[in-house]
Structures are given as structure tokens and as C-alpha cells.
Amino acid sequence: MRFCDICGRQAVTTEYCVVDGRKMEVFLCEKCLSTAERNHLSTADLIATIKNTEGKYCPVCGTTEKTFLETFRFGCSSCYEYMRETALLSAEKVQDSTTHTGKAPRK
């Protein structure tokens, strides 16, 4: 099940467009779709709206930087590619480092 990239409700449609040379998909619920149609917004406009309101965005699964910062979880493996800097900064704030230095095994 997919969720609306704008409000988080269950998506009823998927819109596609090309932004910065990448094929992007946007999942929309009924309410957001009707709002976009009523305001004559293109799919590219919707993606710009999402990026402006929630920071970085994974075009594969729709996870936003805001969602990651709230949950510390990515939606898919592509999120690491699109939000790598965010993940590293978050790890550094929480752990004071970006590298794991676990305990040495007992001898």
C-alpha cells in the first residue's frame, strides 16, 4: 500500500514526471489530487511543493527528510543515496561520531 506524499493518507493514484533528468513518481490521495487539479498544479509543481515543505525527498519510496528525522528510519535502500548527508549528521549528533567503534571481543 502506498501513501500520499503530501498528507500521508492512502494513495489512490500515481503521477509520473521527469525532474532534473530523473523519473519521479508522486503518490496522491483523492483529496490532494482534487486540490492539485482544482489549482491546476502539474506533477512537477507537486514535487516542488513536497521538497519545499519537507526538505530532501526519496523519489523511490516517498520518504522525506522530515519523516526520517522524526523516526530515524528510511523507507528503502535508495533513501541512503538521496539523504546520505542527513543520515550522517543525525548519527553524529546522536553518537558523537559517524563511525561505529563497538566494544572489542573478549579474549
N, C-alpha and C positions, 0 to 999 in steps of 0.2 A: 504494500500500500504506500502510495506517495502522498506527501503533504504539501500544501500550498507554500510557495517560497515567500509569500508576503505576510500571511497571517497565521499559518500553521494548521489550518483546517484540512480536512481530507480533500485532495485534489481531484478534479473531475476532468481536467484536460491538460495536455502538454503542448506548449508552444515552442517553436524552434527558430533560431536566427543565428547569424554569424556576427560575432563581436571580436574585434582585434584579431581576425583571422582564425578564430576558434568557433566551432559549432557549439552553441549553448542551448540548453533546454530549460524551460521555466515551467514549473508545475503551478496550476492555479485552481482555486476552489471556485464554486459558482458565483459567490459574491464578488470576489476580486476580479473575475473575468468580466462580469457585467459592469463593474466600475471602470475597468480599463476600456471596454467597448464604449461606454457612455462618454468617457473623457477623451476618446479617440487616441489612446496610447498604443504605440507599437510594442512589439516584444522587446526591442532594444531599449525603449523607454522604461519598460518594467524592470529590466536588468539594471539599468542605471539607478532606478529608484531603490532597488534592493541593495545595491552596492553603497549608495549614499547613506542609507539608513542603518545598515548593519556592518559596514566595513567590508573586509575581504569575503569572498564567496566561492564555494566549490561548485563548478558547473555540472559535475557528475552526479552528486547526490543532493545538492542544495544546502548543505550545512554552511552556516555563516560564522564569521569570526565571533560575533556576539554570542551565538549558541555555544561555540567551543569554550569561550571564556567563562560562561555560566556553568558548564558541565564538565569541562576538561576532557571531553570525548569528541573524536571525529566520527563522521558518518561513514567514511570509506577510506581506502588507501590513497586515493587521489587527493584527499584533503591535505595530506602532508606536503604534497607538491605545491599546492596553492596557498597554504597558510603556514609554511615552514617557520618563517620569522616569528609569527605569533606563538607557535608551539615552543620555540627555543626561549623566547623572552619569558613566557609563562613558567617554563621549567626552571629558569634561572631565578625568578622571583621566589618560587616555592622552595627550591632546593639549594639556592645559592650557587648553582653550577649547572652547566648543560651536559656534563659527562657523569656517568654512573661510576661511583667509587665504593662499591659494596664491600662488605667485610671479607677478609681473606679466609679461605677454608681452614678449619682446624687441622692440626697435624697429629 
